[in-house]
């Protein structure tokens, strides 16, 4: 079964922490050992695992991606969101985390983030727990 939830972003570019929602699905599912696969069915956002203690890390990531993927490039895609498509390719639409003893196996300072590049929008996140 695929579990789905929505995330509403508030800025053009942001990293929204979705760790709590994903952990809740893992707990609710009751799987003791396996993997948790997280996916976004969108082409202008992505998913990442990164530090969850210092919000400046997220700000730095967004700033560096904005610097690396210019708004001023002569893109052929005329909708105005070409940089968001490129950033989503760089970050990727999915990730997988091990589940052991019924819990996500994230590092001490790791969180799961929906990376918005074309907001604000309401995004859908899909989660599949696969029992080992």
MARVEX-841042 format. One record per residue (C-alpha): x, y, z; residue in one letter; residue number from 1. Coordinates in Angstrom, 1 decimal, decimal comma. Layout:
<marlos>
X:Y:Z:A:NUM .
...
</marlos>
This chain:
<marlos>
0,0:0,0:0,0:X:1 .
1,2:3,5:-0,9:X:2 .
0,6:6,1:1,9:X:3 .
0,1:9,6:0,7:X:4 .
0,2:13,0:2,4:X:5 .
0,3:16,6:1,3:X:6 .
2,8:19,3:2,1:X:7 .
1,9:23,0:1,5:X:8 .
5,0:25,1:0,9:X:9 .
5,1:28,9:1,5:X:10 .
8,0:30,1:-0,6:X:11 .
9,4:29,9:-4,1:X:12 .
12,4:27,8:-2,8:X:13 .
12,4:26,0:0,6:X:14 .
13,2:22,8:2,3:X:15 .
10,2:21,5:4,3:X:16 .
11,0:19,0:7,0:X:17 .
8,7:15,9:6,5:X:18 .
10,6:13,6:8,8:X:19 .
7,7:13,5:11,4:X:20 .
5,1:12,5:8,7:X:21 .
7,3:9,8:7,3:X:22 .
8,2:8,4:10,8:X:23 .
4,4:8,4:11,6:X:24 .
3,7:6,3:8,5:X:25 .
6,5:3,8:9,5:X:26 .
5,1:3,5:13,0:X:27 .
1,5:3,2:11,8:X:28 .
2,6:0,5:9,3:X:29 .
4,1:-1,7:12,1:X:30 .
6,9:-3,1:10,0:X:31 .
9,9:-4,0:12,2:X:32 .
12,5:-4,6:9,5:X:33 .
12,5:-3,3:5,9:X:34 .
12,9:-0,2:3,8:X:35 .
10,9:3,0:3,5:X:36 .
10,8:4,4:0,0:X:37 .
9,7:8,1:-0,3:X:38 .
8,7:9,6:-3,7:X:39 .
7,3:12,9:-5,0:X:40 .
5,3:12,8:-8,3:X:41 .
6,4:16,2:-9,4:X:42 .
9,0:17,7:-11,7:X:43 .
9,8:20,9:-9,9:X:44 .
10,6:19,6:-6,4:X:45 .
12,7:16,9:-4,9:X:46 .
13,6:15,0:-1,8:X:47 .
16,8:15,1:0,3:X:48 .
18,2:13,8:3,5:X:49 .
20,3:16,4:5,3:X:50 .
21,0:18,1:8,6:X:51 .
18,0:18,9:10,7:X:52 .
19,7:20,8:13,6:X:53 .
20,9:24,1:12,0:X:54 .
18,4:25,8:9,7:X:55 .
21,3:27,7:8,1:X:56 .
22,3:24,5:6,4:X:57 .
19,0:24,5:4,5:X:58 .
19,4:28,2:3,6:X:59 .
22,9:27,5:2,3:X:60 .
21,8:24,6:0,2:X:61 .
19,0:26,7:-1,4:X:62 .
21,4:29,6:-1,9:X:63 .
24,0:27,5:-3,6:X:64 .
21,4:25,8:-5,9:X:65 .
20,1:29,2:-6,8:X:66 .
23,6:30,4:-7,6:X:67 .
24,4:27,2:-9,6:X:68 .
21,2:27,2:-11,6:X:69 .
20,7:30,7:-13,0:X:70 .
17,3:32,3:-13,6:X:71 .
18,9:34,3:-16,4:X:72 .
19,9:31,4:-18,7:X:73 .
18,1:31,5:-22,1:X:74 .
15,9:28,4:-21,4:X:75 .
13,7:27,1:-24,2:X:76 .
11,0:25,9:-21,8:X:77 .
8,8:29,1:-21,7:X:78 .
6,8:28,6:-18,5:X:79 .
9,3:30,4:-16,3:X:80 .
10,1:27,4:-14,1:X:81 .
13,0:25,8:-16,0:X:82 .
15,5:26,4:-13,1:X:83 .
13,0:24,4:-10,8:X:84 .
13,1:21,5:-13,3:X:85 .
16,9:21,4:-13,3:X:86 .
17,2:21,6:-9,5:X:87 .
14,7:18,8:-9,2:X:88 .
16,8:16,6:-11,5:X:89 .
19,9:17,4:-9,4:X:90 .
18,3:16,5:-6,1:X:91 .
16,0:13,7:-7,3:X:92 .
12,4:12,7:-6,7:X:93 .
12,9:9,8:-4,3:X:94 .
15,0:8,3:-1,5:X:95 .
15,1:5,1:0,6:X:96 .
15,8:4,7:4,3:X:97 .
16,3:1,4:6,2:X:98 .
13,7:0,5:8,9:X:99 .
15,1:-1,5:11,8:X:100 .
13,3:-2,3:15,1:X:101 .
10,3:-0,4:13,7:X:102 .
12,1:2,9:13,3:X:103 .
13,7:4,9:10,4:X:104 .
17,4:4,5:10,5:X:105 .
18,5:8,2:10,2:X:106 .
21,6:9,6:11,6:X:107 .
21,5:11,8:14,7:X:108 .
21,4:15,1:12,7:X:109 .
19,5:13,8:9,6:X:110 .
16,0:14,8:8,5:X:111 .
14,0:14,1:5,4:X:112 .
13,1:17,2:3,3:X:113 .
10,8:18,0:0,5:X:114 .
12,8:20,5:-1,5:X:115 .
10,5:23,0:-3,2:X:116 .
11,8:25,0:-6,2:X:117 .
8,6:26,3:-7,8:X:118 .
6,4:27,3:-4,9:X:119 .
4,4:28,1:-3,1:X:120 .
2,4:24,9:-3,9:X:121 .
0,7:22,0:-2,4:X:122 .
2,8:18,9:-3,0:X:123 .
2,0:15,2:-2,6:X:124 .
4,4:12,8:-1,0:X:125 .
4,1:9,0:-1,5:X:126 .
5,6:6,5:1,0:X:127 .
5,9:2,8:0,5:X:128 .
7,1:0,5:3,4:X:129 .
8,6:-2,8:2,2:X:130 .
8,9:-5,5:4,7:X:131 .
12,3:-7,4:4,8:X:132 .
</marlos>
